[in-house]
Amino acid sequence: SHDLLVNELSNYEFCDGAISLMKSYLGNRYQAVSHLGRLSDYKINNIGIPQGSVLGPLIFLIFINDLPSNFPDRVILFADDTSLISKQSTLAEAQASHHILTNQVSEWFKANK
């Protein structure tokens, strides 16, 4: 959510002006759908990031940057790729461990959407 982004920007010590600019950039956006030459009514969209925007990748990285600190030594980030790591003695143990980690990461994403 945009509130989570504002919180992250504050955590990274962005100045109030930059945070205000980001709120303005993301807030009160309208969208419509065009299908078979017909345009729907415009609706307000106060979630997400404009697709194809220059700031989209940066905003994604700001959001995702906290993920490894919640799962030390088990999550690796590079650009927009995320890898989950599990080291176990057997394949069955590795699968079970990875299943648990995947569920935990999924919960993290749900809490941070």
A tleap script that builds the chain and sets N, CA, C and O, in Angstrom:
source leaprc.protein.ff14SB
mol = sequence {
  NSER HIE ASP LEU LEU VAL ASN GLU LEU SER
  ASN TYR GLU PHE CYS ASP GLY ALA ILE SER
  LEU MET LYS SER TYR LEU GLY ASN ARG TYR
  GLN ALA VAL SER HIE LEU GLY ARG LEU SER
  ASP TYR LYS ILE ASN ASN ILE GLY ILE PRO
  GLN GLY SER VAL LEU GLY PRO LEU ILE PHE
  LEU ILE PHE ILE ASN ASP LEU PRO SER ASN
  PHE PRO ASP ARG VAL ILE LEU PHE ALA ASP
  ASP THR SER LEU ILE SER LYS GLN SER THR
  LEU ALA GLU ALA GLN ALA SER HIE HIE ILE
  LEU THR ASN GLN VAL SER GLU TRP PHE LYS
  ALA ASN CLYS
}
set mol.1.N position { 0.836 -1.183 0.000 }
set mol.1.CA position { 0.000 0.000 0.000 }
set mol.1.C position { 0.880 1.245 0.000 }
set mol.1.O position { 2.074 1.191 0.294 }
set mol.2.N position { 0.265 2.338 -0.332 }
set mol.2.CA position { 1.024 3.587 -0.357 }
set mol.2.C position { 1.468 3.986 1.045 }
set mol.2.O position { 2.523 4.599 1.208 }
set mol.3.N position { 0.672 3.645 2.060 }
set mol.3.CA position { 1.072 3.954 3.442 }
set mol.3.C position { 2.336 3.192 3.834 }
set mol.3.O position { 3.200 3.728 4.528 }
set mol.4.N position { 2.440 1.944 3.388 }
set mol.4.CA position { 3.661 1.175 3.658 }
set mol.4.C position { 4.864 1.807 2.973 }
set mol.4.O position { 5.958 1.843 3.535 }
set mol.5.N position { 4.659 2.305 1.757 }
set mol.5.CA position { 5.752 2.963 1.039 }
set mol.5.C position { 6.199 4.216 1.782 }
set mol.5.O position { 7.397 4.452 1.937 }
set mol.6.N position { 5.252 5.012 2.237 }
set mol.6.CA position { 5.592 6.224 2.989 }
set mol.6.C position { 6.377 5.853 4.245 }
set mol.6.O position { 7.345 6.528 4.594 }
set mol.7.N position { 5.965 4.787 4.919 }
set mol.7.CA position { 6.681 4.322 6.107 }
set mol.7.C position { 8.106 3.900 5.756 }
set mol.7.O position { 9.049 4.233 6.473 }
set mol.8.N position { 8.261 3.168 4.655 }
set mol.8.CA position { 9.598 2.747 4.222 }
set mol.8.C position { 10.464 3.960 3.882 }
set mol.8.O position { 11.638 4.007 4.249 }
set mol.9.N position { 9.893 4.931 3.189 }
set mol.9.CA position { 10.658 6.135 2.846 }
set mol.9.C position { 11.106 6.861 4.107 }
set mol.9.O position { 12.224 7.371 4.174 }
set mol.10.N position { 10.232 6.906 5.105 }
set mol.10.CA position { 10.603 7.520 6.387 }
set mol.10.C position { 11.724 6.740 7.057 }
set mol.10.O position { 12.653 7.329 7.610 }
set mol.11.N position { 11.637 5.399 7.007 }
set mol.11.CA position { 12.690 4.563 7.596 }
set mol.11.C position { 14.038 4.798 6.930 }
set mol.11.O position { 15.081 4.727 7.580 }
set mol.12.N position { 14.013 5.081 5.626 }
set mol.12.CA position { 15.252 5.354 4.894 }
set mol.12.C position { 15.646 6.829 4.961 }
set mol.12.O position { 16.560 7.271 4.266 }
set mol.13.N position { 14.942 7.583 5.808 }
set mol.13.CA position { 15.234 8.987 6.089 }
set mol.13.C position { 15.118 9.885 4.858 }
set mol.13.O position { 15.904 10.818 4.685 }
set mol.14.N position { 14.123 9.595 3.997 }
set mol.14.CA position { 13.803 10.527 2.922 }
set mol.14.C position { 13.247 11.789 3.560 }
set mol.14.O position { 12.577 11.719 4.591 }
set mol.15.N position { 13.512 12.927 2.968 }
set mol.15.CA position { 13.017 14.186 3.525 }
set mol.15.C position { 11.504 14.288 3.299 }
set mol.15.O position { 10.947 13.608 2.437 }
set mol.16.N position { 10.856 15.141 4.083 }
set mol.16.CA position { 9.403 15.304 3.995 }
set mol.16.C position { 8.965 15.721 2.596 }
set mol.16.O position { 7.911 15.296 2.122 }
set mol.17.N position { 9.772 16.554 1.932 }
set mol.17.CA position { 9.426 16.995 0.583 }
set mol.17.C position { 9.380 15.844 -0.406 }
set mol.17.O position { 8.480 15.780 -1.243 }
set mol.18.N position { 10.342 14.936 -0.318 }
set mol.18.CA position { 10.368 13.773 -1.217 }
set mol.18.C position { 9.190 12.849 -0.934 }
set mol.18.O position { 8.588 12.303 -1.858 }
set mol.19.N position { 8.863 12.675 0.335 }
set mol.19.CA position { 7.727 11.822 0.700 }
set mol.19.C position { 6.430 12.446 0.208 }
set mol.19.O position { 5.562 11.746 -0.315 }
set mol.20.N position { 6.294 13.733 0.370 }
set mol.20.CA position { 5.105 14.434 -0.107 }
set mol.20.C position { 4.975 14.330 -1.625 }
set mol.20.O position { 3.876 14.139 -2.147 }
set mol.21.N position { 6.090 14.456 -2.326 }
set mol.21.CA position { 6.086 14.327 -3.783 }
set mol.21.C position { 5.650 12.921 -4.193 }
set mol.21.O position { 4.874 12.768 -5.137 }
set mol.22.N position { 6.136 11.901 -3.501 }
set mol.22.CA position { 5.760 10.524 -3.815 }
set mol.22.C position { 4.273 10.305 -3.557 }
set mol.22.O position { 3.597 9.656 -4.356 }
set mol.23.N position { 3.754 10.841 -2.446 }
set mol.23.CA position { 2.320 10.726 -2.164 }
set mol.23.C position { 1.496 11.356 -3.282 }
set mol.23.O position { 0.497 10.790 -3.726 }
set mol.24.N position { 1.921 12.521 -3.726 }
set mol.24.CA position { 1.218 13.217 -4.800 }
set mol.24.C position { 1.278 12.427 -6.100 }
set mol.24.O position { 0.289 12.349 -6.829 }
set mol.25.N position { 2.430 11.845 -6.390 }
set mol.25.CA position { 2.628 11.064 -7.615 }
set mol.25.C position { 1.727 9.829 -7.635 }
set mol.25.O position { 1.189 9.469 -8.682 }
set mol.26.N position { 1.563 9.185 -6.488 }
set mol.26.CA position { 0.819 7.928 -6.436 }
set mol.26.C position { -0.664 8.099 -6.131 }
set mol.26.O position { -1.469 7.237 -6.485 }
set mol.27.N position { -1.030 9.181 -5.489 }
set mol.27.CA position { -2.398 9.343 -5.019 }
set mol.27.C position { -3.360 9.875 -6.064 }
set mol.27.O position { -2.963 10.547 -7.016 }
set mol.28.N position { -4.632 9.560 -5.868 }
set mol.28.CA position { -5.728 10.074 -6.684 }
set mol.28.C position { -5.526 9.879 -8.177 }
set mol.28.O position { -5.763 10.794 -8.965 }
set mol.29.N position { -5.096 8.707 -8.561 }
set mol.29.CA position { -4.966 8.364 -9.984 }
set mol.29.C position { -6.276 7.731 -10.447 }
set mol.29.O position { -6.929 6.996 -9.707 }
set mol.30.N position { -6.635 8.035 -11.680 }
set mol.30.CA position { -7.843 7.475 -12.269 }
set mol.30.C position { -7.469 6.556 -13.415 }
set mol.30.O position { -6.458 6.755 -14.088 }
set mol.31.N position { -8.302 5.545 -13.625 }
set mol.31.CA position { -8.056 4.643 -14.738 }
set mol.31.C position { -9.384 4.210 -15.347 }
set mol.31.O position { -10.431 4.240 -14.700 }
set mol.32.N position { -9.307 3.811 -16.599 }
set mol.32.CA position { -10.461 3.272 -17.313 }
set mol.32.C position { -9.974 2.097 -18.145 }
set mol.32.O position { -8.775 1.925 -18.363 }
set mol.33.N position { -10.918 1.297 -18.602 }
set mol.33.CA position { -10.600 0.142 -19.433 }
set mol.33.C position { -11.215 0.350 -20.805 }
set mol.33.O position { -12.385 0.714 -20.928 }
set mol.34.N position { -10.415 0.116 -21.831 }
set mol.34.CA position { -10.903 0.172 -23.204 }
set mol.34.C position { -10.983 -1.254 -23.736 }
set mol.34.O position { -9.998 -1.991 -23.726 }
set mol.35.N position { -12.176 -1.629 -24.201 }
set mol.35.CA position { -12.374 -2.986 -24.728 }
set mol.35.C position { -13.295 -2.906 -25.939 }
set mol.35.O position { -14.414 -2.398 -25.858 }
set mol.36.N position { -12.802 -3.416 -27.060 }
set mol.36.CA position { -13.565 -3.423 -28.307 }
set mol.36.C position { -14.072 -2.030 -28.668 }
set mol.36.O position { -15.205 -1.859 -29.116 }
set mol.37.N position { -13.217 -1.057 -28.465 }
set mol.37.CA position { -13.544 0.315 -28.836 }
set mol.37.C position { -14.432 1.053 -27.854 }
set mol.37.O position { -14.786 2.206 -28.100 }
set mol.38.N position { -14.797 0.430 -26.762 }
set mol.38.CA position { -15.636 1.090 -25.755 }
set mol.38.C position { -14.802 1.379 -24.522 }
set mol.38.O position { -13.970 0.568 -24.115 }
set mol.39.N position { -15.032 2.534 -23.937 }
set mol.39.CA position { -14.282 2.979 -22.764 }
set mol.39.C position { -15.188 2.940 -21.542 }
set mol.39.O position { -16.294 3.481 -21.555 }
set mol.40.N position { -14.704 2.293 -20.486 }
set mol.40.CA position { -15.472 2.245 -19.237 }
set mol.40.C position { -15.435 3.608 -18.559 }
set mol.40.O position { -14.713 4.511 -18.983 }
set mol.41.N position { -16.218 3.738 -17.510 }
set mol.41.CA position { -16.137 4.935 -16.680 }
set mol.41.C position { -14.784 4.957 -15.985 }
set mol.41.O position { -14.187 3.911 -15.731 }
set mol.42.N position { -14.310 6.152 -15.681 }
set mol.42.CA position { -13.058 6.286 -14.941 }
set mol.42.C position { -13.317 6.017 -13.465 }
set mol.42.O position { -14.308 6.480 -12.898 }
set mol.43.N position { -12.414 5.266 -12.855 }
set mol.43.CA position { -12.489 4.955 -11.431 }
set mol.43.C position { -11.176 5.357 -10.779 }
set mol.43.O position { -10.112 5.285 -11.393 }
set mol.44.N position { -11.269 5.784 -9.515 }
set mol.44.CA position { -10.050 6.152 -8.797 }
set mol.44.C position { -9.275 4.882 -8.446 }
set mol.44.O position { -9.866 3.858 -8.102 }
set mol.45.N position { -7.959 4.960 -8.535 }
set mol.45.CA position { -7.090 3.830 -8.215 }
set mol.45.C position { -6.001 4.326 -7.270 }
set mol.45.O position { -5.040 4.971 -7.691 }
set mol.46.N position { -6.166 4.017 -6.000 }
set mol.46.CA position { -5.189 4.453 -4.992 }
set mol.46.C position { -4.308 3.311 -4.506 }
set mol.46.O position { -3.800 3.349 -3.385 }
set mol.47.N position { -4.125 2.292 -5.349 }
set mol.47.CA position { -3.226 1.195 -5.000 }
set mol.47.C position { -2.266 0.961 -6.154 }
set mol.47.O position { -2.540 1.339 -7.293 }
set mol.48.N position { -1.154 0.344 -5.852 }
set mol.48.CA position { -0.206 -0.018 -6.897 }
set mol.48.C position { 0.619 1.147 -7.409 }
set mol.48.O position { 0.536 2.273 -6.917 }
set mol.49.N position { 1.417 0.831 -8.414 }
set mol.49.CA position { 2.331 1.776 -9.041 }
set mol.49.C position { 1.979 1.828 -10.517 }
set mol.49.O position { 1.663 0.793 -11.103 }
set mol.50.N position { 2.023 2.998 -11.133 }
set mol.50.CA position { 1.722 3.065 -12.569 }
set mol.50.C position { 2.627 2.128 -13.374 }
set mol.50.O position { 3.852 2.176 -13.260 }
set mol.51.N position { 2.001 1.280 -14.186 }
set mol.51.CA position { 2.752 0.312 -14.981 }
set mol.51.C position { 3.636 1.034 -15.985 }
set mol.51.O position { 3.205 1.983 -16.642 }
set mol.52.N position { 4.876 0.574 -16.096 }
set mol.52.CA position { 5.806 1.159 -17.054 }
set mol.52.C position { 6.438 2.459 -16.590 }
set mol.52.O position { 7.156 3.106 -17.352 }
set mol.53.N position { 6.178 2.849 -15.348 }
set mol.53.CA position { 6.732 4.107 -14.853 }
set mol.53.C position { 8.227 3.968 -14.581 }
set mol.53.O position { 8.721 2.876 -14.303 }
set mol.54.N position { 8.922 5.069 -14.665 }
set mol.54.CA position { 10.355 5.085 -14.387 }
set mol.54.C position { 10.614 4.768 -12.914 }
set mol.54.O position { 11.612 4.127 -12.583 }
set mol.55.N position { 9.727 5.210 -12.040 }
set mol.55.CA position { 9.914 4.997 -10.605 }
set mol.55.C position { 9.492 3.608 -10.139 }
set mol.55.O position { 9.843 3.205 -9.030 }
set mol.56.N position { 8.754 2.871 -10.953 }
set mol.56.CA position { 8.253 1.558 -10.563 }
set mol.56.C position { 9.322 0.618 -10.037 }
set mol.56.O position { 9.158 0.073 -8.945 }
set mol.57.N position { 10.424 0.401 -10.774 }
set mol.57.CA position { 11.463 -0.504 -10.275 }
set mol.57.C position { 12.094 -0.036 -8.956 }
set mol.57.O position { 12.381 -0.855 -8.083 }
set mol.58.N position { 12.306 1.266 -8.814 }
set mol.58.CA position { 12.880 1.788 -7.570 }
set mol.58.C position { 11.929 1.559 -6.401 }
set mol.58.O position { 12.351 1.144 -5.322 }
set mol.59.N position { 10.658 1.828 -6.616 }
set mol.59.CA position { 9.667 1.632 -5.558 }
set mol.59.C position { 9.593 0.153 -5.174 }
set mol.59.O position { 9.483 -0.177 -3.993 }
set mol.60.N position { 9.654 -0.733 -6.167 }
set mol.60.CA position { 9.666 -2.173 -5.889 }
set mol.60.C position { 10.854 -2.534 -5.002 }
set mol.60.O position { 10.703 -3.280 -4.035 }
set mol.61.N position { 12.029 -2.011 -5.325 }
set mol.61.CA position { 13.229 -2.322 -4.542 }
set mol.61.C position { 13.130 -1.795 -3.114 }
set mol.61.O position { 13.604 -2.437 -2.177 }
set mol.62.N position { 12.513 -0.629 -2.950 }
set mol.62.CA position { 12.322 -0.081 -1.602 }
set mol.62.C position { 11.438 -1.023 -0.788 }
set mol.62.O position { 11.718 -1.291 0.381 }
set mol.63.N position { 10.367 -1.525 -1.411 }
set mol.63.CA position { 9.477 -2.456 -0.717 }
set mol.63.C position { 10.170 -3.765 -0.372 }
set mol.63.O position { 10.074 -4.237 0.761 }
set mol.64.N position { 10.856 -4.347 -1.320 }
set mol.64.CA position { 11.398 -5.700 -1.180 }
set mol.64.C position { 12.677 -5.743 -0.341 }
set mol.64.O position { 13.083 -6.812 0.114 }
set mol.65.N position { 13.301 -4.607 -0.140 }
set mol.65.CA position { 14.603 -4.562 0.515 }
set mol.65.C position { 14.593 -5.126 1.938 }
set mol.65.O position { 15.628 -5.593 2.415 }
set mol.66.N position { 13.456 -5.094 2.620 }
set mol.66.CA position { 13.363 -5.618 3.989 }
set mol.66.C position { 13.240 -7.136 4.044 }
set mol.66.O position { 13.448 -7.730 5.102 }
set mol.67.N position { 12.909 -7.763 2.940 }
set mol.67.CA position { 12.669 -9.207 2.949 }
set mol.67.C position { 13.836 -10.012 3.516 }
set mol.67.O position { 13.604 -10.852 4.385 }
set mol.68.N position { 15.082 -9.803 3.073 }
set mol.68.CA position { 16.186 -10.621 3.604 }
set mol.68.C position { 16.403 -10.466 5.105 }
set mol.68.O position { 16.835 -11.416 5.758 }
set mol.69.N position { 16.118 -9.301 5.665 }
set mol.69.CA position { 16.336 -9.116 7.104 }
set mol.69.C position { 15.355 -9.950 7.930 }
set mol.69.O position { 15.615 -10.232 9.100 }
set mol.70.N position { 14.240 -10.342 7.334 }
set mol.70.CA position { 13.272 -11.200 8.017 }
set mol.70.C position { 13.613 -12.681 7.903 }
set mol.70.O position { 13.089 -13.505 8.652 }
set mol.71.N position { 14.489 -13.013 6.965 }
set mol.71.CA position { 14.889 -14.403 6.725 }
set mol.71.C position { 16.398 -14.453 6.496 }
set mol.71.O position { 16.837 -14.786 5.395 }
set mol.72.N position { 17.199 -14.130 7.509 }
set mol.72.CA position { 18.652 -14.053 7.323 }
set mol.72.C position { 19.225 -15.363 6.771 }
set mol.72.O position { 18.835 -16.455 7.186 }
set mol.73.N position { 20.137 -15.226 5.847 }
set mol.73.CA position { 20.845 -16.359 5.238 }
set mol.73.C position { 19.940 -17.299 4.447 }
set mol.73.O position { 20.375 -18.383 4.057 }
set mol.74.N position { 18.692 -16.905 4.204 }
set mol.74.CA position { 17.785 -17.791 3.470 }
set mol.74.C position { 17.180 -17.114 2.250 }
set mol.74.O position { 16.538 -17.771 1.431 }
set mol.75.N position { 17.380 -15.793 2.120 }
set mol.75.CA position { 16.828 -15.049 0.990 }
set mol.75.C position { 17.932 -14.201 0.385 }
set mol.75.O position { 18.663 -13.509 1.093 }
set mol.76.N position { 18.041 -14.265 -0.936 }
set mol.76.CA position { 19.015 -13.447 -1.662 }
set mol.76.C position { 18.257 -12.634 -2.702 }
set mol.76.O position { 17.437 -13.172 -3.447 }
set mol.77.N position { 18.536 -11.334 -2.746 }
set mol.77.CA position { 17.914 -10.453 -3.735 }
set mol.77.C position { 18.959 -9.964 -4.720 }
set mol.77.O position { 20.093 -9.668 -4.344 }
set mol.78.N position { 18.569 -9.883 -5.978 }
set mol.78.CA position { 19.392 -9.243 -7.005 }
set mol.78.C position { 18.442 -8.609 -8.001 }
set mol.78.O position { 17.672 -9.301 -8.667 }
set mol.79.N position { 18.499 -7.282 -8.100 }
set mol.79.CA position { 17.580 -6.532 -8.957 }
set mol.79.C position { 16.152 -6.948 -8.593 }
set mol.79.O position { 15.730 -6.773 -7.450 }
set mol.80.N position { 15.407 -7.498 -9.558 }
set mol.80.CA position { 14.032 -7.899 -9.250 }
set mol.80.C position { 13.888 -9.410 -9.086 }
set mol.80.O position { 12.782 -9.943 -9.169 }
set mol.81.N position { 14.999 -10.094 -8.856 }
set mol.81.CA position { 14.981 -11.541 -8.631 }
set mol.81.C position { 15.138 -11.845 -7.144 }
set mol.81.O position { 15.884 -11.170 -6.434 }
set mol.82.N position { 14.434 -12.855 -6.693 }
set mol.82.CA position { 14.518 -13.305 -5.308 }
set mol.82.C position { 14.790 -14.800 -5.297 }
set mol.82.O position { 14.100 -15.563 -5.973 }
set mol.83.N position { 15.786 -15.220 -4.540 }
set mol.83.CA position { 16.109 -16.646 -4.409 }
set mol.83.C position { 15.950 -17.059 -2.956 }
set mol.83.O position { 16.365 -16.343 -2.044 }
set mol.84.N position { 15.342 -18.227 -2.750 }
set mol.84.CA position { 15.198 -18.805 -1.420 }
set mol.84.C position { 16.185 -19.955 -1.302 }
set mol.84.O position { 16.294 -20.784 -2.205 }
set mol.85.N position { 16.901 -20.001 -0.188 }
set mol.85.CA position { 17.970 -20.981 -0.008 }
set mol.85.C position { 17.645 -21.901 1.163 }
set mol.85.O position { 17.190 -21.454 2.216 }
set mol.86.N position { 17.886 -23.192 0.957 }
set mol.86.CA position { 17.696 -24.174 2.015 }
set mol.86.C position { 18.797 -25.216 1.898 }
set mol.86.O position { 19.006 -25.788 0.829 }
set mol.87.N position { 19.496 -25.460 2.990 }
set mol.87.CA position { 20.555 -26.472 3.002 }
set mol.87.C position { 20.163 -27.548 4.006 }
set mol.87.O position { 20.070 -27.296 5.207 }
set mol.88.N position { 19.939 -28.736 3.496 }
set mol.88.CA position { 19.520 -29.852 4.334 }
set mol.88.C position { 20.305 -31.096 3.934 }
set mol.88.O position { 20.991 -31.101 2.912 }
set mol.89.N position { 20.203 -32.141 4.735 }
set mol.89.CA position { 20.940 -33.386 4.474 }
set mol.89.C position { 20.298 -34.251 3.398 }
set mol.89.O position { 20.990 -34.936 2.645 }
set mol.90.N position { 18.971 -34.214 3.330 }
set mol.90.CA position { 18.280 -35.060 2.354 }
set mol.90.C position { 17.347 -34.217 1.502 }
set mol.90.O position { 16.995 -33.093 1.862 }
set mol.91.N position { 16.954 -34.778 0.372 }
set mol.91.CA position { 16.019 -34.090 -0.509 }
set mol.91.C position { 14.693 -33.847 0.200 }
set mol.91.O position { 14.114 -32.767 0.076 }
set mol.92.N position { 14.210 -34.827 0.934 }
set mol.92.CA position { 12.938 -34.679 1.650 }
set mol.92.C position { 13.005 -33.548 2.675 }
set mol.92.O position { 12.060 -32.771 2.805 }
set mol.93.N position { 14.117 -33.455 3.403 }
set mol.93.CA position { 14.289 -32.369 4.377 }
set mol.93.C position { 14.357 -31.024 3.668 }
set mol.93.O position { 13.781 -30.042 4.138 }
set mol.94.N position { 15.051 -30.974 2.547 }
set mol.94.CA position { 15.159 -29.729 1.779 }
set mol.94.C position { 13.797 -29.299 1.258 }
set mol.94.O position { 13.458 -28.117 1.307 }
set mol.95.N position { 13.013 -30.251 0.761 }
set mol.95.CA position { 11.677 -29.930 0.264 }
set mol.95.C position { 10.784 -29.417 1.388 }
set mol.95.O position { 10.063 -28.436 1.212 }
set mol.96.N position { 10.831 -30.075 2.533 }
set mol.96.CA position { 10.021 -29.643 3.676 }
set mol.96.C position { 10.446 -28.258 4.147 }
set mol.96.O position { 9.602 -27.407 4.424 }
set mol.97.N position { 11.743 -28.035 4.238 }
set mol.97.CA position { 12.265 -26.738 4.663 }
set mol.97.C position { 11.872 -25.641 3.677 }
set mol.97.O position { 11.476 -24.543 4.069 }
set mol.98.N position { 11.989 -25.959 2.398 }
set mol.98.CA position { 11.646 -24.971 1.368 }
set mol.98.C position { 10.150 -24.667 1.385 }
set mol.98.O position { 9.744 -23.525 1.167 }
set mol.99.N position { 9.340 -25.673 1.639 }
set mol.99.CA position { 7.891 -25.469 1.728 }
set mol.99.C position { 7.560 -24.502 2.869 }
set mol.99.O position { 6.758 -23.583 2.697 }
set mol.100.N position { 8.175 -24.712 4.022 }
set mol.100.CA position { 7.956 -23.827 5.171 }
set mol.100.C position { 8.419 -22.414 4.847 }
set mol.100.O position { 7.705 -21.449 5.119 }
set mol.101.N position { 9.609 -22.285 4.267 }
set mol.101.CA position { 10.140 -20.968 3.929 }
set mol.101.C position { 9.256 -20.264 2.905 }
set mol.101.O position { 9.005 -19.065 3.026 }
set mol.102.N position { 8.787 -20.990 1.909 }
set mol.102.CA position { 7.908 -20.399 0.900 }
set mol.102.C position { 6.633 -19.864 1.543 }
set mol.102.O position { 6.175 -18.775 1.196 }
set mol.103.N position { 6.059 -20.615 2.472 }
set mol.103.CA position { 4.863 -20.146 3.176 }
set mol.103.C position { 5.156 -18.903 4.010 }
set mol.103.O position { 4.345 -17.979 4.049 }
set mol.104.N position { 6.305 -18.873 4.675 }
set mol.104.CA position { 6.677 -17.708 5.481 }
set mol.104.C position { 6.872 -16.475 4.602 }
set mol.104.O position { 6.420 -15.385 4.949 }
set mol.105.N position { 7.536 -16.646 3.479 }
set mol.105.CA position { 7.750 -15.524 2.560 }
set mol.105.C position { 6.412 -15.061 1.988 }
set mol.105.O position { 6.182 -13.862 1.836 }
set mol.106.N position { 5.537 -16.001 1.674 }
set mol.106.CA position { 4.206 -15.650 1.177 }
set mol.106.C position { 3.447 -14.806 2.201 }
set mol.106.O position { 2.796 -13.826 1.839 }
set mol.107.N position { 3.530 -15.183 3.466 }
set mol.107.CA position { 2.895 -14.396 4.531 }
set mol.107.C position { 3.513 -13.006 4.627 }
set mol.107.O position { 2.801 -12.029 4.861 }
set mol.108.N position { 4.833 -12.904 4.448 }
set mol.108.CA position { 5.504 -11.597 4.470 }
set mol.108.C position { 4.950 -10.720 3.352 }
set mol.108.O position { 4.659 -9.543 3.564 }
set mol.109.N position { 4.805 -11.305 2.148 }
set mol.109.CA position { 4.270 -10.532 1.023 }
set mol.109.C position { 2.833 -10.092 1.290 }
set mol.109.O position { 2.473 -8.957 0.980 }
set mol.110.N position { 2.012 -10.964 1.857 }
set mol.110.CA position { 0.628 -10.600 2.168 }
set mol.110.C position { 0.581 -9.445 3.161 }
set mol.110.O position { -0.243 -8.541 3.027 }
set mol.111.N position { 1.461 -9.474 4.154 }
set mol.111.CA position { 1.491 -8.420 5.173 }
set mol.111.C position { 2.051 -7.112 4.631 }
set mol.111.O position { 1.828 -6.054 5.219 }
set mol.112.N position { 2.770 -7.172 3.524 }
set mol.112.CA position { 3.431 -5.980 2.986 }
set mol.112.C position { 2.899 -5.577 1.619 }
set mol.112.O position { 3.621 -4.980 0.821 }
set mol.113.N position { 1.652 -5.898 1.349 }
set mol.113.CA position { 1.105 -5.509 0.043 }
set mol.113.C position { 0.383 -4.192 0.119 }
set mol.113.O position { -0.138 -3.715 -0.888 }
savepdb mol mol.pdb
quit
